Amino acid sequence: MTTDELYPKDGADPQNPPNLSRQILVVDDDSDIRAIISSTLQKSGYKVDTAKDGADAWIILNEADYYLLITDYKMPRVDGLELISKLRAQDRVLLIIMVSGTMPLEQLNRRPGLRIDAMLEKPFTAAELLGTVQKVMEESIDAPPADLTLLQQKQEAATRSDVTLAVKTAPHGREHQKNSSHRILLVDDDRDVRQLSIDALTESGYDVEAVPDGSTGWQALQGNHFDLIITDNHMPKMTGLEMISKIRAAHIATPVIMATGHVPTVEFVRKPWLKPDAMLQRPFAVNDLLETVKNVLNSGNGKGAHGNVPG
């Protein structure tokens, strides 16, 4: 079945009412993420409304019908879980995708009646977003919106399975690293990305110290032991590259992962000793972050692989 068959263009069949399956409400307190999700969906033919938190979304949902709700978890006033609870308490039937950097898996496992159809971990790509939306739509296509009982049964069964799977297939290494004593210095000026990384790393058992720029990162390295440094490049006061240069010059043997959207390739060619032990291209998935951290810590290569710093 093609996308057009699943989601026909408006007016393609004048005997049918407007296609409710194209009506989506996006709820996120981050205006940039809200705009990106909305734009991505609209370009794919969906009709999208937005709300900045669960409180505004609740008002909108009581004024209009939607087939799919895409909601963040952590938001002011009313969070995503509270919004979903209010909807299910009124037996409201709509598909739900939760997008968040921190999934409330324990709460979802305790409350299968919330019936979340899919979970998408931030940060995610446009392809991952559209793929998740299409998958949820396709899985519900056999249950007409009017058949509330059947749709509820499908949602409940799928949610119980999805949540269990999410727990069993947690990012690689989480269980193994649960009691890890590895200390990580995280250097990033983007507050949201920094918090997302902190949450993922601490949940995996790492001891994390986070700072907002290279200058503060360099200060944190004075007299403190870290097993790994994760740094952005473009930051105020001191860039990641400048911090790495000072680390190499001081012969500090801590491995470095550079996580950035703009890799300084030219600088690495000119000064190969500045190359980090691993690179993460933004946007990256949480699983990619944890897998890269695990690989670098297990490799034990340190700085030796990058050559000597010229005297």
Residue pairs with C-beta under 8 A, 6 or more apart in sequence:
1 138
1 141
3 45
3 134
6 21
6 134
6 137
6 138
6 141
7 19
7 21
7 22
7 45
7 46
7 137
8 19
9 45
10 18
10 19
20 65
20 66
20 67
20 145
21 67
21 68
21 137
21 141
21 145
22 45
22 46
22 47
22 67
23 46
23 47
23 49
23 64
23 65
23 66
23 67
23 68
24 41
24 46
24 47
24 48
24 49
24 66
24 67
24 68
24 69
24 70
24 133
25 48
25 49
25 50
25 51
25 57
25 60
25 61
25 66
25 68
25 69
25 70
26 34
26 37
26 38
26 41
26 48
26 49
26 50
26 51
26 70
26 71
27 34
27 50
27 51
27 52
27 53
27 54
27 56
27 57
27 69
27 70
27 71
27 72
27 75
27 80
27 83
28 34
28 37
28 50
28 52
28 71
28 72
28 75
28 99
29 52
29 53
29 72
29 74
29 75
29 76
30 72
30 192
31 52
33 72
33 122
34 50
34 52
36 126
37 48
37 70
37 99
37 129
38 48
38 50
40 126
40 129
40 130
41 48
41 129
41 130
41 133
42 48
44 130
46 133
49 60
49 64
49 66
51 57
51 59
51 60
52 75
53 75
53 76
53 77
53 78
53 79
54 71
54 75
54 77
54 78
54 79
54 80
54 82
54 83
55 77
55 78
57 69
57 71
57 78
57 83
58 78
58 83
58 86
61 69
61 87
61 92
66 94
67 94
67 95
67 145
68 94
68 95
68 96
68 97
68 133
68 136
68 137
69 83
69 84
69 87
69 94
69 95
69 96
69 97
70 96
70 97
70 99
70 133
71 80
71 83
71 84
71 96
71 97
71 98
71 99
72 80
72 98
72 99
72 100
73 79
73 80
73 81
73 98
73 99
73 100
73 102
73 103
73 104
74 80
74 100
74 102
78 86
80 98
80 100
81 104
81 107
81 114
84 96
84 98
84 114
84 116
85 111
85 114
87 94
87 96
88 113
88 114
88 115
91 148
93 145
93 148
93 151
93 152
93 155
95 117
95 136
95 137
95 140
95 155
96 115
96 116
96 117
97 116
97 117
97 118
97 119
97 120
97 132
97 133
97 136
98 116
98 118
98 119
98 120
99 119
99 120
99 121
99 122
99 124
99 129
100 119
100 121
100 122
101 121
101 122
101 123
101 195
101 196
101 199
101 200
101 286
102 196
102 199
102 203
103 119
103 121
103 166
105 163
105 166
105 167
108 114
108 116
108 159
108 163
109 163
109 164
109 167
112 156
112 159
112 160
112 163
113 156
114 159
115 152
115 155
115 156
115 159
116 159
116 162
116 163
117 136
117 139
117 140
117 155
117 158
117 159
117 162
118 132
118 135
118 136
118 162
119 162
119 163
119 166
120 128
120 129
120 132
121 285
121 286
121 287
122 196
122 286
123 193
123 196
123 282
123 283
123 284
123 285
123 286
124 283
124 285
125 283
139 154
139 158
140 151
140 154
140 155
142 154
143 150
143 151
143 154
144 151
145 151
171 200
171 204
171 286
171 287
171 290
171 291
172 287
172 290
172 291
172 294
173 204
173 290
173 291
173 294
174 203
174 204
174 205
174 290
177 204
177 205
177 206
177 294
178 204
178 205
179 205
180 204
180 205
180 206
181 207
182 206
182 207
182 227
182 228
182 297
183 206
183 207
183 208
183 209
183 225
183 226
183 227
183 228
184 201
184 206
184 207
184 208
184 209
184 226
184 227
184 228
184 229
184 230
184 293
185 209
185 210
185 211
185 217
185 220
185 221
185 224
185 226
185 228
185 229
185 230
185 254
186 194
186 197
186 198
186 201
186 208
186 209
186 210
186 211
186 230
186 231
187 210
187 211
187 212
187 213
187 214
187 216
187 217
187 229
187 230
187 231
187 232
187 235
187 240
187 243
188 194
188 197
188 210
188 212
188 230
188 231
188 232
188 235
188 259
189 212
189 213
189 232
189 234
189 235
189 236
190 232
191 212
193 232
193 282
194 210
194 212
196 286
197 208
197 210
197 230
197 259
197 289
198 208
198 210
200 286
200 289
200 290
201 208
201 289
201 290
201 293
202 208
204 290
204 293
206 293
209 220
209 224
209 226
211 217
211 220
212 235
213 235
213 236
213 237
213 238
214 231
214 235
214 237
214 238
214 239
214 240
214 242
214 243
215 237
215 238
215 243
216 237
217 229
217 231
217 238
217 243
218 238
218 243
218 246
218 247
220 226
221 229
221 247
221 252
221 254
226 254
227 254
227 255
227 297
228 254
228 255
228 256
228 257
228 293
228 296
228 297
229 247
229 254
229 255
229 256
229 257
230 256
230 257
230 259
230 289
230 293
231 240
231 243
231 244
231 256
231 257
231 258
231 259
231 276
232 240
232 258
232 259
232 260
233 239
233 240
233 241
233 258
233 260
233 262
233 263
233 264
234 240
234 260
234 262
240 258
240 260
241 264
241 267
241 274
244 256
244 258
244 274
244 276
245 271
245 274
247 254
247 256
247 303
248 273
248 274
248 303
248 306
248 309
249 309
251 309
252 303
253 302
253 303
254 302
255 276
255 277
255 278
255 296
255 297
255 299
255 301
255 302
255 303
256 276
256 277
256 303
257 276
257 277
257 278
257 279
257 280
257 292
257 293
257 296
258 276
258 278
258 279
258 280
259 279
259 280
259 282
259 284
259 289
260 279
260 280
260 281
260 282
261 281
261 282
261 283
263 279
263 281
267 274
268 274
268 275
272 306
272 307
273 303
273 306
273 307
273 308
273 309
273 310
274 306
275 306
277 296
277 299
277 301
277 302
277 303
277 305
277 306
278 292
278 295
278 296
280 288
280 289
280 292
